[in-house]
Amino acid sequence: MGRDGLVLDGVIILFYFVVITAIGLYMGRREKTLNDFALGGRRVPWWAVMASIIAAETSAATFLGAPGEGYTKQSLAYVQLVLGLIIGRVIVGHVFLKPYFAYKVYTVYDYLGIRFGPWTKGYV
């Protein structure tokens, strides 16, 4: 790759960061408080939060590697992984997200502090 290719790569990367920053500034203009920013103003349903968590924790390695490994070894073990993630997140959504909404907390540490006291929050 010559110098022209490196310059083009740099321009593309710079353009990407400018666009991402512009989108963030544009979309963030409505956020006035920490509650709006961190929790979507508490207007996001639990199932959308669950879908966001699944999307955030599912890496490209899982998305591409699990089916490839399953095909190579002729195994359905990775199907169990995917189904377990989905079922587990539905349970987590019902068990943990509802108290988060009820206690109006931002983090798991805030929840633990309210539920079990400040010592537990500090210890964890």
Secondary structure, DSSP 8 states (H G I E B T S, - for coil): --HHHHHHHHHHHHHHHHHHHHHHHHHHTT--SHHHHHHGGGTS-HHHHHHHHHHHH--HIIIIIHHHHHHHHT--HHHHHHHHHHHHHHHHIIIIIHHHHHHT-SSHHHHHHHHH-HHHHHH-
